[in-house]
Amino acid sequence: MKFSAQIRVMPHKVLLDPQGKAVGNNLKRIGLEACTNVRVGKNIQMEVEAPDQDSAEKLVRSACEKLLTNPIMEYFEYSLQAQN
């Protein structure tokens, strides 16, 4: 079976996010003061071939833990959907 994975990688909430801070400061500078607490992360999409949903989830989790994130600085969330 083929699955579509959507992975969201974000910096841990307790860490400073310099990129988010820069974006937040520039939003204020252009008159968008209502936009606050900006955090910048990554969105990763991939297809996974696996015999079932559980196997696909294990593959996605493994990819996130071994390559796609830095666990010291980032956390991840993902969703998985079977493709037709």
Residue pairs with C-beta under 8 A, 6 or more apart in sequence:
1 49
1 50
1 51
1 52
1 56
1 82
1 83
2 47
2 48
2 49
2 82
2 83
3 47
3 48
3 49
3 50
3 53
3 56
3 80
3 81
3 82
3 83
4 45
4 46
4 47
4 48
4 80
4 81
4 82
4 83
5 44
5 45
5 46
5 47
5 48
5 56
5 60
5 78
5 79
5 80
6 43
6 44
6 45
6 78
6 79
6 80
6 81
7 42
7 43
7 44
7 45
7 46
7 60
7 64
7 68
7 76
7 77
7 78
8 41
8 42
8 43
8 44
8 76
8 77
8 78
9 41
9 42
9 43
9 44
9 64
9 68
9 69
9 74
9 75
9 76
10 39
10 41
10 74
10 75
10 76
10 77
11 17
11 20
11 39
11 40
11 41
11 73
11 74
12 73
12 74
12 75
13 39
15 73
17 38
17 39
17 40
19 40
20 38
20 39
20 40
21 38
23 38
23 40
24 35
24 36
24 37
24 38
27 33
27 35
27 38
28 35
41 74
44 68
46 60
46 63
47 83
48 56
48 59
48 60
48 80
50 56
50 59
53 80
53 82
56 80
57 80
60 78
60 80
61 78
64 76
64 78
65 71
68 76
69 75
69 76
